[in-house]
């Protein structure tokens, strides 16, 4: 599945944990590497594109393969 605005994604933290987020963009160029801008799902539902967004390294963002969400 292609990542684009509104896509539920799973991101990997520096500690190796998996966290559910919502993609606000697809993969875009960052300063040092490609990133996906993401937001917490609850905040995205409330504010949409006005949610606080975080640039996440694209290599650590994936679309979930299971049906857990």
PyMOL Python script that loads the backbone (N, CA, C, O; Angstrom):
from pymol import cmd

cmd.read_pdbstr("""\
ATOM      1  N   UNK A   1       0.846  -1.185   0.000  1.00  0.00           N
ATOM      2  CA  UNK A   1       0.000   0.000   0.000  1.00  0.00           C
ATOM      3  C   UNK A   1       0.885   1.240   0.000  1.00  0.00           C
ATOM      4  O   UNK A   1       1.877   1.317   0.726  1.00  0.00           O
ATOM      5  N   UNK A   2       0.513   2.185  -0.812  1.00  0.00           N
ATOM      6  CA  UNK A   2       1.247   3.451  -0.879  1.00  0.00           C
ATOM      7  C   UNK A   2       0.885   4.315   0.326  1.00  0.00           C
ATOM      8  O   UNK A   2      -0.281   4.393   0.714  1.00  0.00           O
ATOM      9  N   UNK A   3       1.883   4.959   0.912  1.00  0.00           N
ATOM     10  CA  UNK A   3       1.643   5.855   2.042  1.00  0.00           C
ATOM     11  C   UNK A   3       1.290   7.231   1.495  1.00  0.00           C
ATOM     12  O   UNK A   3       2.016   7.790   0.674  1.00  0.00           O
ATOM     13  N   UNK A   4       0.163   7.770   1.962  1.00  0.00           N
ATOM     14  CA  UNK A   4      -0.255   9.122   1.592  1.00  0.00           C
ATOM     15  C   UNK A   4      -1.032   9.713   2.760  1.00  0.00           C
ATOM     16  O   UNK A   4      -1.239   9.043   3.772  1.00  0.00           O
ATOM     17  N   UNK A   5      -1.456  10.940   2.628  1.00  0.00           N
ATOM     18  CA  UNK A   5      -2.161  11.617   3.721  1.00  0.00           C
ATOM     19  C   UNK A   5      -3.375  10.809   4.168  1.00  0.00           C
ATOM     20  O   UNK A   5      -4.210  10.417   3.354  1.00  0.00           O
ATOM     21  N   UNK A   6      -3.460  10.565   5.492  1.00  0.00           N
ATOM     22  CA  UNK A   6      -4.569   9.815   6.059  1.00  0.00           C
ATOM     23  C   UNK A   6      -4.324   8.328   6.218  1.00  0.00           C
ATOM     24  O   UNK A   6      -5.152   7.633   6.806  1.00  0.00           O
ATOM     25  N   UNK A   7      -3.197   7.813   5.704  1.00  0.00           N
ATOM     26  CA  UNK A   7      -2.895   6.391   5.813  1.00  0.00           C
ATOM     27  C   UNK A   7      -2.480   6.040   7.240  1.00  0.00           C
ATOM     28  O   UNK A   7      -1.570   6.672   7.777  1.00  0.00           O
ATOM     29  N   UNK A   8      -3.122   5.041   7.876  1.00  0.00           N
ATOM     30  CA  UNK A   8      -2.633   4.573   9.173  1.00  0.00           C
ATOM     31  C   UNK A   8      -1.282   3.881   8.960  1.00  0.00           C
ATOM     32  O   UNK A   8      -1.137   3.060   8.055  1.00  0.00           O
ATOM     33  N   UNK A   9      -0.309   4.213   9.789  1.00  0.00           N
ATOM     34  CA  UNK A   9       1.024   3.625   9.667  1.00  0.00           C
ATOM     35  C   UNK A   9       1.523   3.189  11.038  1.00  0.00           C
ATOM     36  O   UNK A   9       1.035   3.639  12.075  1.00  0.00           O
ATOM     37  N   UNK A  10       2.494   2.313  11.011  1.00  0.00           N
ATOM     38  CA  UNK A  10       3.185   1.874  12.207  1.00  0.00           C
ATOM     39  C   UNK A  10       4.611   2.388  12.088  1.00  0.00           C
ATOM     40  O   UNK A  10       5.287   2.125  11.093  1.00  0.00           O
ATOM     41  N   UNK A  11       5.072   3.118  13.098  1.00  0.00           N
ATOM     42  CA  UNK A  11       6.431   3.651  13.066  1.00  0.00           C
ATOM     43  C   UNK A  11       7.257   2.952  14.133  1.00  0.00           C
ATOM     44  O   UNK A  11       6.732   2.548  15.171  1.00  0.00           O
ATOM     45  N   UNK A  12       8.539   2.813  13.877  1.00  0.00           N
ATOM     46  CA  UNK A  12       9.454   2.202  14.835  1.00  0.00           C
ATOM     47  C   UNK A  12      10.225   3.305  15.532  1.00  0.00           C
ATOM     48  O   UNK A  12      10.842   4.151  14.885  1.00  0.00           O
ATOM     49  N   UNK A  13      10.187   3.291  16.869  1.00  0.00           N
ATOM     50  CA  UNK A  13      10.899   4.297  17.656  1.00  0.00           C
ATOM     51  C   UNK A  13      12.372   3.922  17.775  1.00  0.00           C
ATOM     52  O   UNK A  13      12.773   2.820  17.401  1.00  0.00           O
ATOM     53  N   UNK A  14      13.171   4.846  18.299  1.00  0.00           N
ATOM     54  CA  UNK A  14      14.597   4.575  18.510  1.00  0.00           C
ATOM     55  C   UNK A  14      14.792   3.395  19.455  1.00  0.00           C
ATOM     56  O   UNK A  14      15.796   2.687  19.362  1.00  0.00           O
ATOM     57  N   UNK A  15      13.840   3.175  20.365  1.00  0.00           N
ATOM     58  CA  UNK A  15      13.920   2.057  21.304  1.00  0.00           C
ATOM     59  C   UNK A  15      13.408   0.745  20.738  1.00  0.00           C
ATOM     60  O   UNK A  15      13.457  -0.280  21.418  1.00  0.00           O
ATOM     61  N   UNK A  16      12.914   0.760  19.494  1.00  0.00           N
ATOM     62  CA  UNK A  16      12.433  -0.456  18.851  1.00  0.00           C
ATOM     63  C   UNK A  16      10.946  -0.723  19.021  1.00  0.00           C
ATOM     64  O   UNK A  16      10.438  -1.720  18.507  1.00  0.00           O
ATOM     65  N   UNK A  17      10.234   0.155  19.737  1.00  0.00           N
ATOM     66  CA  UNK A  17       8.791  -0.019  19.906  1.00  0.00           C
ATOM     67  C   UNK A  17       8.058   0.338  18.619  1.00  0.00           C
ATOM     68  O   UNK A  17       8.535   1.138  17.815  1.00  0.00           O
ATOM     69  N   UNK A  18       6.891  -0.271  18.441  1.00  0.00           N
ATOM     70  CA  UNK A  18       6.022   0.040  17.303  1.00  0.00           C
ATOM     71  C   UNK A  18       4.901   0.940  17.806  1.00  0.00           C
ATOM     72  O   UNK A  18       4.242   0.618  18.795  1.00  0.00           O
ATOM     73  N   UNK A  19       4.681   2.067  17.131  1.00  0.00           N
ATOM     74  CA  UNK A  19       3.664   3.036  17.527  1.00  0.00           C
ATOM     75  C   UNK A  19       2.762   3.317  16.325  1.00  0.00           C
ATOM     76  O   UNK A  19       3.242   3.513  15.209  1.00  0.00           O
ATOM     77  N   UNK A  20       1.441   3.334  16.571  1.00  0.00           N
ATOM     78  CA  UNK A  20       0.480   3.641  15.514  1.00  0.00           C
ATOM     79  C   UNK A  20       0.367   5.147  15.344  1.00  0.00           C
ATOM     80  O   UNK A  20       0.205   5.875  16.323  1.00  0.00           O
ATOM     81  N   UNK A  21       0.450   5.613  14.116  1.00  0.00           N
ATOM     82  CA  UNK A  21       0.317   7.028  13.786  1.00  0.00           C
ATOM     83  C   UNK A  21      -0.505   7.127  12.501  1.00  0.00           C
ATOM     84  O   UNK A  21      -0.886   6.117  11.908  1.00  0.00           O
ATOM     85  N   UNK A  22      -0.768   8.360  12.088  1.00  0.00           N
ATOM     86  CA  UNK A  22      -1.426   8.628  10.805  1.00  0.00           C
ATOM     87  C   UNK A  22      -0.457   9.440   9.952  1.00  0.00           C
ATOM     88  O   UNK A  22       0.094  10.442  10.409  1.00  0.00           O
ATOM     89  N   UNK A  23      -0.256   9.006   8.717  1.00  0.00           N
ATOM     90  CA  UNK A  23       0.610   9.756   7.803  1.00  0.00           C
ATOM     91  C   UNK A  23      -0.096  11.046   7.392  1.00  0.00           C
ATOM     92  O   UNK A  23      -1.280  11.040   7.055  1.00  0.00           O
ATOM     93  N   UNK A  24       0.641  12.138   7.424  1.00  0.00           N
ATOM     94  CA  UNK A  24       0.113  13.428   6.984  1.00  0.00           C
ATOM     95  C   UNK A  24       0.624  13.734   5.576  1.00  0.00           C
ATOM     96  O   UNK A  24       0.047  14.557   4.865  1.00  0.00           O
ATOM     97  N   UNK A  25       1.702  13.071   5.182  1.00  0.00           N
ATOM     98  CA  UNK A  25       2.236  13.175   3.822  1.00  0.00           C
ATOM     99  C   UNK A  25       2.643  11.781   3.365  1.00  0.00           C
ATOM    100  O   UNK A  25       2.642  10.830   4.147  1.00  0.00           O
ATOM    101  N   UNK A  26       2.985  11.678   2.104  1.00  0.00           N
ATOM    102  CA  UNK A  26       3.672  10.496   1.625  1.00  0.00           C
ATOM    103  C   UNK A  26       5.152  10.667   1.942  1.00  0.00           C
ATOM    104  O   UNK A  26       5.517  11.514   2.757  1.00  0.00           O
ATOM    105  N   UNK A  27       5.993   9.883   1.316  1.00  0.00           N
ATOM    106  CA  UNK A  27       7.440  10.021   1.500  1.00  0.00           C
ATOM    107  C   UNK A  27       7.889  11.295   0.785  1.00  0.00           C
ATOM    108  O   UNK A  27       7.617  11.486  -0.401  1.00  0.00           O
ATOM    109  N   UNK A  28       8.583  12.165   1.529  1.00  0.00           N
ATOM    110  CA  UNK A  28       9.078  13.432   0.983  1.00  0.00           C
ATOM    111  C   UNK A  28      10.542  13.597   1.366  1.00  0.00           C
ATOM    112  O   UNK A  28      10.995  12.991   2.337  1.00  0.00           O
ATOM    113  N   UNK A  29      11.296  14.414   0.616  1.00  0.00           N
ATOM    114  CA  UNK A  29      12.693  14.641   0.982  1.00  0.00           C
ATOM    115  C   UNK A  29      12.784  15.388   2.314  1.00  0.00           C
ATOM    116  O   UNK A  29      12.088  16.381   2.525  1.00  0.00           O
ATOM    117  N   UNK A  30      13.641  14.905   3.202  1.00  0.00           N
ATOM    118  CA  UNK A  30      13.951  15.607   4.442  1.00  0.00           C
ATOM    119  C   UNK A  30      15.318  16.250   4.305  1.00  0.00           C
ATOM    120  O   UNK A  30      15.924  16.204   3.235  1.00  0.00           O
ATOM    121  N   UNK A  31      15.802  16.844   5.372  1.00  0.00           N
ATOM    122  CA  UNK A  31      17.117  17.487   5.305  1.00  0.00           C
ATOM    123  C   UNK A  31      18.212  16.460   5.009  1.00  0.00           C
ATOM    124  O   UNK A  31      19.070  16.695   4.157  1.00  0.00           O
ATOM    125  N   UNK A  32      18.184  15.323   5.710  1.00  0.00           N
ATOM    126  CA  UNK A  32      19.238  14.318   5.563  1.00  0.00           C
ATOM    127  C   UNK A  32      18.764  13.006   4.955  1.00  0.00           C
ATOM    128  O   UNK A  32      19.585  12.200   4.518  1.00  0.00           O
ATOM    129  N   UNK A  33      17.456  12.779   4.918  1.00  0.00           N
ATOM    130  CA  UNK A  33      16.920  11.494   4.454  1.00  0.00           C
ATOM    131  C   UNK A  33      15.447  11.670   4.114  1.00  0.00           C
ATOM    132  O   UNK A  33      14.830  12.650   4.531  1.00  0.00           O
ATOM    133  N   UNK A  34      14.877  10.734   3.361  1.00  0.00           N
ATOM    134  CA  UNK A  34      13.436  10.791   3.099  1.00  0.00           C
ATOM    135  C   UNK A  34      12.657  10.602   4.407  1.00  0.00           C
ATOM    136  O   UNK A  34      13.044   9.804   5.260  1.00  0.00           O
ATOM    137  N   UNK A  35      11.554  11.348   4.550  1.00  0.00           N
ATOM    138  CA  UNK A  35      10.724  11.259   5.752  1.00  0.00           C
ATOM    139  C   UNK A  35       9.254  11.148   5.368  1.00  0.00           C
ATOM    140  O   UNK A  35       8.855  11.439   4.241  1.00  0.00           O
ATOM    141  N   UNK A  36       8.466  10.717   6.346  1.00  0.00           N
ATOM    142  CA  UNK A  36       7.009  10.777   6.265  1.00  0.00           C
ATOM    143  C   UNK A  36       6.577  11.613   7.457  1.00  0.00           C
ATOM    144  O   UNK A  36       6.933  11.304   8.594  1.00  0.00           O
ATOM    145  N   UNK A  37       5.816  12.667   7.207  1.00  0.00           N
ATOM    146  CA  UNK A  37       5.297  13.472   8.318  1.00  0.00           C
ATOM    147  C   UNK A  37       4.107  12.724   8.889  1.00  0.00           C
ATOM    148  O   UNK A  37       3.188  12.355   8.157  1.00  0.00           O
ATOM    149  N   UNK A  38       4.122  12.496  10.217  1.00  0.00           N
ATOM    150  CA  UNK A  38       3.077  11.725  10.881  1.00  0.00           C
ATOM    151  C   UNK A  38       2.511  12.510  12.057  1.00  0.00           C
ATOM    152  O   UNK A  38       3.129  13.454  12.548  1.00  0.00           O
ATOM    153  N   UNK A  39       1.331  12.105  12.496  1.00  0.00           N
ATOM    154  CA  UNK A  39       0.681  12.695  13.669  1.00  0.00           C
ATOM    155  C   UNK A  39       0.027  11.569  14.464  1.00  0.00           C
ATOM    156  O   UNK A  39      -0.284  10.510  13.919  1.00  0.00           O
ATOM    157  N   UNK A  40      -0.177  11.810  15.758  1.00  0.00           N
ATOM    158  CA  UNK A  40      -0.912  10.840  16.573  1.00  0.00           C
ATOM    159  C   UNK A  40      -2.325  10.712  16.012  1.00  0.00           C
ATOM    160  O   UNK A  40      -2.925  11.700  15.587  1.00  0.00           O
ATOM    161  N   UNK A  41      -2.843   9.502  16.015  1.00  0.00           N
ATOM    162  CA  UNK A  41      -4.156   9.244  15.421  1.00  0.00           C
ATOM    163  C   UNK A  41      -5.253  10.073  16.073  1.00  0.00           C
ATOM    164  O   UNK A  41      -6.106  10.619  15.374  1.00  0.00           O
ATOM    165  N   UNK A  42      -5.249  10.178  17.395  1.00  0.00           N
ATOM    166  CA  UNK A  42      -6.311  10.929  18.070  1.00  0.00           C
ATOM    167  C   UNK A  42      -6.257  12.413  17.713  1.00  0.00           C
ATOM    168  O   UNK A  42      -7.294  13.046  17.514  1.00  0.00           O
ATOM    169  N   UNK A  43      -5.060  12.959  17.633  1.00  0.00           N
ATOM    170  CA  UNK A  43      -4.930  14.377  17.285  1.00  0.00           C
ATOM    171  C   UNK A  43      -5.305  14.615  15.824  1.00  0.00           C
ATOM    172  O   UNK A  43      -5.938  15.620  15.500  1.00  0.00           O
ATOM    173  N   UNK A  44      -4.917  13.698  14.950  1.00  0.00           N
ATOM    174  CA  UNK A  44      -5.260  13.838  13.532  1.00  0.00           C
ATOM    175  C   UNK A  44      -6.778  13.816  13.349  1.00  0.00           C
ATOM    176  O   UNK A  44      -7.319  14.569  12.539  1.00  0.00           O
ATOM    177  N   UNK A  45      -7.465  12.949  14.105  1.00  0.00           N
ATOM    178  CA  UNK A  45      -8.929  12.882  13.999  1.00  0.00           C
ATOM    179  C   UNK A  45      -9.570  14.198  14.431  1.00  0.00           C
ATOM    180  O   UNK A  45     -10.575  14.618  13.859  1.00  0.00           O
ATOM    181  N   UNK A  46      -8.989  14.848  15.441  1.00  0.00           N
ATOM    182  CA  UNK A  46      -9.540  16.113  15.935  1.00  0.00           C
ATOM    183  C   UNK A  46      -9.185  17.296  15.045  1.00  0.00           C
ATOM    184  O   UNK A  46     -10.033  18.146  14.776  1.00  0.00           O
ATOM    185  N   UNK A  47      -7.934  17.355  14.584  1.00  0.00           N
ATOM    186  CA  UNK A  47      -7.435  18.566  13.923  1.00  0.00           C
ATOM    187  C   UNK A  47      -7.090  18.400  12.449  1.00  0.00           C
ATOM    188  O   UNK A  47      -6.828  19.393  11.770  1.00  0.00           O
ATOM    189  N   UNK A  48      -7.083  17.184  11.944  1.00  0.00           N
ATOM    190  CA  UNK A  48      -6.716  16.970  10.548  1.00  0.00           C
ATOM    191  C   UNK A  48      -5.309  17.479  10.262  1.00  0.00           C
ATOM    192  O   UNK A  48      -4.376  17.192  11.011  1.00  0.00           O
ATOM    193  N   UNK A  49      -5.159  18.229   9.186  1.00  0.00           N
ATOM    194  CA  UNK A  49      -3.835  18.729   8.811  1.00  0.00           C
ATOM    195  C   UNK A  49      -3.298  19.763   9.793  1.00  0.00           C
ATOM    196  O   UNK A  49      -2.130  20.143   9.707  1.00  0.00           O
ATOM    197  N   UNK A  50      -4.132  20.227  10.727  1.00  0.00           N
ATOM    198  CA  UNK A  50      -3.680  21.159  11.756  1.00  0.00           C
ATOM    199  C   UNK A  50      -3.036  20.458  12.944  1.00  0.00           C
ATOM    200  O   UNK A  50      -2.585  21.121  13.879  1.00  0.00           O
ATOM    201  N   UNK A  51      -2.985  19.134  12.923  1.00  0.00           N
ATOM    202  CA  UNK A  51      -2.385  18.365  14.019  1.00  0.00           C
ATOM    203  C   UNK A  51      -0.880  18.616  14.084  1.00  0.00           C
ATOM    204  O   UNK A  51      -0.251  18.961  13.084  1.00  0.00           O
ATOM    205  N   UNK A  52      -0.316  18.437  15.273  1.00  0.00           N
ATOM    206  CA  UNK A  52       1.141  18.539  15.435  1.00  0.00           C
ATOM    207  C   UNK A  52       1.772  17.375  14.676  1.00  0.00           C
ATOM    208  O   UNK A  52       1.472  16.214  14.955  1.00  0.00           O
ATOM    209  N   UNK A  53       2.633  17.679  13.728  1.00  0.00           N
ATOM    210  CA  UNK A  53       3.242  16.662  12.865  1.00  0.00           C
ATOM    211  C   UNK A  53       4.717  16.486  13.188  1.00  0.00           C
ATOM    212  O   UNK A  53       5.404  17.429  13.580  1.00  0.00           O
ATOM    213  N   UNK A  54       5.183  15.261  13.014  1.00  0.00           N
ATOM    214  CA  UNK A  54       6.573  14.906  13.301  1.00  0.00           C
ATOM    215  C   UNK A  54       7.168  14.279  12.043  1.00  0.00           C
ATOM    216  O   UNK A  54       6.554  13.382  11.465  1.00  0.00           O
ATOM    217  N   UNK A  55       8.356  14.727  11.598  1.00  0.00           N
ATOM    218  CA  UNK A  55       8.994  14.057  10.458  1.00  0.00           C
ATOM    219  C   UNK A  55       9.629  12.754  10.937  1.00  0.00           C
ATOM    220  O   UNK A  55      10.492  12.772  11.815  1.00  0.00           O
ATOM    221  N   UNK A  56       9.211  11.629  10.369  1.00  0.00           N
ATOM    222  CA  UNK A  56       9.730  10.326  10.777  1.00  0.00           C
ATOM    223  C   UNK A  56      10.536   9.742   9.625  1.00  0.00           C
ATOM    224  O   UNK A  56      10.072   9.769   8.485  1.00  0.00           O
ATOM    225  N   UNK A  57      11.727   9.214   9.886  1.00  0.00           N
ATOM    226  CA  UNK A  57      12.513   8.614   8.796  1.00  0.00           C
ATOM    227  C   UNK A  57      11.688   7.557   8.055  1.00  0.00           C
ATOM    228  O   UNK A  57      11.155   6.633   8.671  1.00  0.00           O
ATOM    229  N   UNK A  58      11.591   7.698   6.758  1.00  0.00           N
ATOM    230  CA  UNK A  58      10.739   6.822   5.955  1.00  0.00           C
ATOM    231  C   UNK A  58      11.097   5.347   6.110  1.00  0.00           C
ATOM    232  O   UNK A  58      10.226   4.485   5.997  1.00  0.00           O
ATOM    233  N   UNK A  59      12.358   5.052   6.366  1.00  0.00           N
ATOM    234  CA  UNK A  59      12.747   3.644   6.496  1.00  0.00           C
ATOM    235  C   UNK A  59      12.134   2.988   7.728  1.00  0.00           C
ATOM    236  O   UNK A  59      12.132   1.762   7.834  1.00  0.00           O
ATOM    237  N   UNK A  60      11.613   3.790   8.664  1.00  0.00           N
ATOM    238  CA  UNK A  60      11.008   3.259   9.883  1.00  0.00           C
ATOM    239  C   UNK A  60       9.494   3.453   9.918  1.00  0.00           C
ATOM    240  O   UNK A  60       8.882   3.409  10.985  1.00  0.00           O
ATOM    241  N   UNK A  61       8.897   3.669   8.751  1.00  0.00           N
ATOM    242  CA  UNK A  61       7.444   3.822   8.635  1.00  0.00           C
ATOM    243  C   UNK A  61       6.940   2.729   7.709  1.00  0.00           C
ATOM    244  O   UNK A  61       7.481   2.523   6.623  1.00  0.00           O
ATOM    245  N   UNK A  62       5.897   2.027   8.146  1.00  0.00           N
ATOM    246  CA  UNK A  62       5.330   0.986   7.280  1.00  0.00           C
ATOM    247  C   UNK A  62       3.823   0.950   7.440  1.00  0.00           C
ATOM    248  O   UNK A  62       3.277   1.356   8.465  1.00  0.00           O
ATOM    249  N   UNK A  63       3.170   0.460   6.416  1.00  0.00           N
ATOM    250  CA  UNK A  63       1.731   0.251   6.520  1.00  0.00           C
ATOM    251  C   UNK A  63       1.529  -1.099   7.191  1.00  0.00           C
ATOM    252  O   UNK A  63       2.218  -2.063   6.858  1.00  0.00           O
ATOM    253  N   UNK A  64       0.595  -1.181   8.128  1.00  0.00           N
ATOM    254  CA  UNK A  64       0.368  -2.447   8.825  1.00  0.00           C
ATOM    255  C   UNK A  64      -0.148  -3.515   7.868  1.00  0.00           C
ATOM    256  O   UNK A  64      -0.919  -3.228   6.953  1.00  0.00           O
ATOM    257  N   UNK A  65       0.286  -4.738   8.091  1.00  0.00           N
ATOM    258  CA  UNK A  65      -0.154  -5.841   7.236  1.00  0.00           C
ATOM    259  C   UNK A  65      -1.292  -6.624   7.866  1.00  0.00           C
ATOM    260  O   UNK A  65      -2.041  -7.304   7.164  1.00  0.00           O
ATOM    261  N   UNK A  66      -1.429  -6.535   9.191  1.00  0.00           N
ATOM    262  CA  UNK A  66      -2.500  -7.251   9.884  1.00  0.00           C
ATOM    263  C   UNK A  66      -3.776  -6.447   9.905  1.00  0.00           C
ATOM    264  O   UNK A  66      -3.867  -5.379   9.300  1.00  0.00           O
ATOM    265  N   UNK A  67      -4.762  -6.972  10.609  1.00  0.00           N
ATOM    266  CA  UNK A  67      -6.044  -6.284  10.712  1.00  0.00           C
ATOM    267  C   UNK A  67      -6.284  -5.804  12.133  1.00  0.00           C
ATOM    268  O   UNK A  67      -7.434  -5.642  12.543  1.00  0.00           O
ATOM    269  N   UNK A  68      -5.220  -5.573  12.891  1.00  0.00           N
ATOM    270  CA  UNK A  68      -5.344  -5.178  14.284  1.00  0.00           C
ATOM    271  C   UNK A  68      -5.880  -3.783  14.489  1.00  0.00           C
ATOM    272  O   UNK A  68      -6.265  -3.450  15.610  1.00  0.00           O
ATOM    273  N   UNK A  69      -5.924  -2.953  13.474  1.00  0.00           N
ATOM    274  CA  UNK A  69      -6.410  -1.572  13.617  1.00  0.00           C
ATOM    275  C   UNK A  69      -7.437  -1.243  12.580  1.00  0.00           C
ATOM    276  O   UNK A  69      -7.952  -0.125  12.553  1.00  0.00           O
TER     277      UNK A  69
END
""", "prot")
cmd.dss("prot")
cmd.show_as("cartoon", "prot")
cmd.util.cbc("prot")
cmd.orient("prot")
